[in-house]
């Protein structure tokens, strides 16, 4: 018999790192965009669909928490380099994306800048817990 109320410790971690100088609306928007790609790349992150007591169906969500961190522009650049170096599953959001209006323009804006010159405002990463912790070393939990 299993205890469904027992805490679960996941072997992996989903984390978002946001630049500390973003406006509130930007932080929320960037977080939503960044995590949207993780479920498509790592489908096992997505749980089963939900339903309420009236059998109203709802979309499935991540099976584990998404932790949100904050850090400086320099820390984002460092974390990005660590993530790329580790081959982590990674999504990025650059400052240029605030001025685009659709997916094709977003991809073109990222494509136009070399990796080391990106003006990162956020990133999302998924991987083994200790690896993600090392990538985000120096970041603080978002308040």
Buried (B, 14 or more C-beta within 10 A) or exposed (E): EEEEEEEEEEEBBBBBBBBBEBEEEBBEBBBEBBBEBBBEEBEEBBEEEEEEEEEEEEEEBBBBEBBBBBBEBEBBBBBBEBBBEBEBBBBBBBBBBBEBEEEEEBEEBBEEEEEEEBEBBBBBBBBBEEBBEBBBEEBEEBE
